């Protein structure tokens, strides 16, 4: 009787124990260069949204931006992302870095301006270890074009989510993943972890600032 109880307890314990170890991937984007010297980076780094300021003038602006990751505990055998834009932005090209022993997964929909998907289901995959593992892993370098030739006084957000290839670990589990300042969620579900990763915002021209200053002075005088 006692032996049977021990066997039952052992079976319950085995099922209660996790079958896999839980890895995590934190992904973010960092500014490399742009087409005008007036660009400034407001924020960037792990756990942050990349915010880039640009002059509030019409035109097309091109940016080179790195996509990086910290992967802890368990290596990633697959990493797959989809990017969307809420305004006229596109990704005409990208250079992807595959995990050791693996290959890159090319993006679909390149060169198509938002709103909507602008780079779908891209990343890398491998069938042998260690996969993506470590800090400051360069997943790829992307080129963004922001078209502000008409509605130039609004800002544009780039949104990331898990692609169809999902985030799989070397022990065949799903890694937790987050983009920028989002929460960690299971990377085994397409469309999960949706979060803003880049924002292109405007800075007023000096003449605009002067007009704002004059308006403020006039308002103060009126109130007096």
Order of alpha helices (4+ residues) and beta strands (2+ residues): alpha-beta-beta-beta-beta-beta-beta-beta-beta-beta-beta-beta-beta-beta-alpha
